[in-house]
Amino acid sequence: MTYLFIGMMIGVIIGTTIGSLAVAFKSAEKEIARLDKEVKDAHKQSKSES
């Protein structure tokens, strides 16, 4: 019974780690896309001002 509990705890830790890494990766992709759009908009504004 103790080994079952230890195995379940290890599974929870590994599952949480993998899940949180996936969420962080997805969030980072969205942030990169947002920053890329912001940089492009800033370039457009600087070209139109000069």
TIRO-2110 file (N, C-alpha, C; in Angstrom, 1 decimal):
// TIRO-2110
0.8, -1.2, 0.0, N, 1, A
0.0, 0.0, 0.0, CA, 1, A
0.9, 1.3, 0.0, C, 1, A
2.0, 1.2, 0.7, N, 2, A
2.9, 2.4, 0.8, CA, 2, A
3.5, 2.6, -0.6, C, 2, A
3.8, 1.5, -1.3, N, 3, A
4.4, 1.7, -2.7, CA, 3, A
3.4, 2.3, -3.6, C, 3, A
2.2, 1.9, -3.5, N, 4, A
1.1, 2.4, -4.3, CA, 4, A
1.0, 3.9, -4.1, C, 4, A
1.0, 4.3, -2.8, N, 5, A
0.9, 5.8, -2.5, CA, 5, A
2.1, 6.5, -3.0, C, 5, A
3.3, 6.0, -2.9, N, 6, A
4.5, 6.6, -3.4, CA, 6, A
4.5, 6.7, -4.9, C, 6, A
4.0, 5.7, -5.6, N, 7, A
3.9, 5.7, -7.0, CA, 7, A
2.9, 6.7, -7.5, C, 7, A
1.8, 6.8, -6.8, N, 8, A
0.8, 7.9, -7.1, CA, 8, A
1.3, 9.3, -6.9, C, 8, A
2.1, 9.5, -5.9, N, 9, A
2.7, 10.8, -5.6, CA, 9, A
3.7, 11.2, -6.7, C, 9, A
4.5, 10.2, -7.1, N, 10, A
5.4, 10.4, -8.2, CA, 10, A
4.7, 10.7, -9.5, C, 10, A
3.6, 10.0, -9.8, N, 11, A
2.8, 10.3, -11.0, CA, 11, A
2.2, 11.6, -11.0, C, 11, A
1.7, 12.1, -9.8, N, 12, A
1.1, 13.4, -9.7, CA, 12, A
2.2, 14.5, -10.0, C, 12, A
3.3, 14.3, -9.4, N, 13, A
4.4, 15.3, -9.6, CA, 13, A
4.8, 15.4, -11.0, C, 13, A
5.0, 14.2, -11.6, N, 14, A
5.4, 14.2, -13.1, CA, 14, A
4.3, 14.8, -13.9, C, 14, A
3.1, 14.4, -13.7, N, 15, A
2.0, 14.9, -14.5, CA, 15, A
1.8, 16.4, -14.3, C, 15, A
1.9, 16.9, -13.1, N, 16, A
1.8, 18.3, -12.9, CA, 16, A
2.9, 19.1, -13.6, C, 16, A
4.1, 18.5, -13.6, N, 17, A
5.3, 19.2, -14.2, CA, 17, A
5.1, 19.2, -15.7, C, 17, A
4.7, 18.1, -16.3, N, 18, A
4.5, 18.1, -17.8, CA, 18, A
3.4, 19.0, -18.2, C, 18, A
2.3, 19.0, -17.4, N, 19, A
1.2, 19.9, -17.7, CA, 19, A
1.5, 21.4, -17.6, C, 19, A
2.2, 21.7, -16.6, N, 20, A
2.6, 23.1, -16.4, CA, 20, A
3.6, 23.6, -17.4, C, 20, A
4.5, 22.7, -17.9, N, 21, A
5.4, 23.0, -18.9, CA, 21, A
4.6, 23.3, -20.2, C, 21, A
3.6, 22.4, -20.5, N, 22, A
2.8, 22.6, -21.7, CA, 22, A
2.1, 23.9, -21.7, C, 22, A
1.5, 24.3, -20.6, N, 23, A
0.8, 25.6, -20.4, CA, 23, A
1.8, 26.7, -20.6, C, 23, A
2.9, 26.6, -20.0, N, 24, A
3.9, 27.7, -20.1, CA, 24, A
4.4, 27.9, -21.5, C, 24, A
4.6, 26.8, -22.2, N, 25, A
5.0, 26.9, -23.6, CA, 25, A
3.9, 27.5, -24.5, C, 25, A
2.7, 27.1, -24.3, N, 26, A
1.5, 27.7, -25.0, CA, 26, A
1.4, 29.2, -24.7, C, 26, A
1.6, 29.6, -23.5, N, 27, A
1.5, 31.0, -23.1, CA, 27, A
2.7, 31.8, -23.7, C, 27, A
3.9, 31.2, -23.7, N, 28, A
5.0, 31.9, -24.3, CA, 28, A
4.8, 32.1, -25.8, C, 28, A
4.2, 31.1, -26.5, N, 29, A
3.9, 31.3, -27.9, CA, 29, A
3.0, 32.5, -28.1, C, 29, A
2.0, 32.6, -27.3, N, 30, A
1.0, 33.7, -27.4, CA, 30, A
1.7, 35.0, -27.2, C, 30, A
2.6, 35.1, -26.2, N, 31, A
3.3, 36.3, -25.8, CA, 31, A
4.3, 36.7, -26.9, C, 31, A
4.9, 35.7, -27.5, N, 32, A
5.8, 36.0, -28.7, CA, 32, A
5.1, 36.6, -29.8, C, 32, A
3.9, 36.0, -30.1, N, 33, A
3.1, 36.5, -31.2, CA, 33, A
2.6, 38.0, -30.9, C, 33, A
2.2, 38.2, -29.7, N, 34, A
1.8, 39.6, -29.3, CA, 34, A
2.9, 40.6, -29.4, C, 34, A
4.1, 40.2, -28.9, N, 35, A
5.2, 41.1, -29.0, CA, 35, A
5.7, 41.4, -30.5, C, 35, A
5.6, 40.3, -31.3, N, 36, A
6.0, 40.4, -32.7, CA, 36, A
5.0, 41.4, -33.4, C, 36, A
3.7, 41.3, -33.1, N, 37, A
2.8, 42.3, -33.7, CA, 37, A
3.0, 43.7, -33.2, C, 37, A
3.4, 43.8, -31.9, N, 38, A
3.6, 45.1, -31.4, CA, 38, A
4.9, 45.8, -32.0, C, 38, A
5.9, 45.0, -32.3, N, 39, A
7.1, 45.5, -32.9, CA, 39, A
6.8, 45.9, -34.4, C, 39, A
6.0, 45.1, -35.1, N, 40, A
5.6, 45.5, -36.4, CA, 40, A
4.9, 46.8, -36.5, C, 40, A
3.9, 46.9, -35.5, N, 41, A
3.2, 48.2, -35.4, CA, 41, A
4.1, 49.4, -35.1, C, 41, A
5.0, 49.2, -34.3, N, 42, A
6.0, 50.3, -34.0, CA, 42, A
6.8, 50.6, -35.2, C, 42, A
7.2, 49.7, -36.0, N, 43, A
8.0, 50.0, -37.2, CA, 43, A
7.1, 50.7, -38.2, C, 43, A
5.8, 50.3, -38.3, N, 44, A
4.9, 51.0, -39.2, CA, 44, A
4.8, 52.5, -38.8, C, 44, A
4.6, 52.7, -37.5, N, 45, A
4.4, 54.1, -37.0, CA, 45, A
5.7, 54.9, -37.2, C, 45, A
6.9, 54.3, -37.0, N, 46, A
8.1, 55.1, -37.2, CA, 46, A
8.3, 55.4, -38.6, C, 46, A
7.9, 54.5, -39.5, N, 47, A
8.1, 54.8, -41.0, CA, 47, A
7.1, 55.9, -41.5, C, 47, A
5.9, 55.9, -40.9, N, 48, A
5.0, 56.9, -41.3, CA, 48, A
5.3, 58.3, -40.8, C, 48, A
6.0, 58.3, -39.6, N, 49, A
6.4, 59.6, -39.0, CA, 49, A
7.5, 60.3, -39.8, C, 49, A
8.4, 59.5, -40.3, N, 50, A
9.6, 60.1, -41.0, CA, 50, A
9.3, 60.4, -42.5, C, 50, A
END
